[in-house]
């Protein structure tokens, strides 16, 4: 009532229990039908990640990749019934990247679903070709609850 929520929404909320909407973590789930009434406030998840520069290898021995290694993601949940995750990396839905961020407008150049970047031992590694990246890179981490964390890194931050 404090937020001046329309009565039609409040009435609809009392008709059925609130069910959390989960974001897709693979391209195959992208167009699933969603029936949702109500919303949660968005809180950026806590992300632990490492930025690595590594040799590409193979037929490109001199080329390098910039690797974003997501070590953990913790969604912030303000609720009486928080969603439990068997593995904390299961909370990652995807990562969006602007490889040449101008500091003002996010221009999506790469999108990765969690199932595309999951490696053995539950490691999540996003690889970008160094030569295709500008000085600034904008990264948006999405959790399955619909929250996002945005960070801007410099190419020189990759060690």
Steps between C-alpha positions, in 0.01 A plus 500: 500500500787734576629470143152572361463161341175482299223309680457271200856372555450461876175313438674271247785435745258369762341255254806280460831459680800688367732278300853614426577554136834349401705634212616257230851358531507357148390610153250212486306650794498856364146497360319309773158647576490707817189573704598737778319749717697697751864586523803507724730793552830450323817463703832450318649158573840465662751379241845358557699485180859498370617676184765300311698552180603169343652371178241363262714209377409268215546660160523847661802465733568877517141610550361554849160470662363715780330261743237592758501212749186521713588326828174564685172685478276570797155640429378743763155383604278702730225246560364256755550214254837546328575283199754235593779404259679167520809664353538877528597523132154362411375854570677633189264551206737667258755767425462789254807680368576824318856441377560865412308699760490876437410584860145606414304250292512124546528338156453124529777321310500161678243307700572180692247272669623310805474164325728626221788603725481231766814288503603198703512547876216754473735772371342782301741660255410763244766537229537815291746544214743769615536654154122561484488683835544872555661662804175479705274197529155513662381173654146430622455191718141370516374267770204264455283722722519786249758711682806645334840634594678734261873558502740681271853366477805614308685271265812550715310348801540155341824345639 
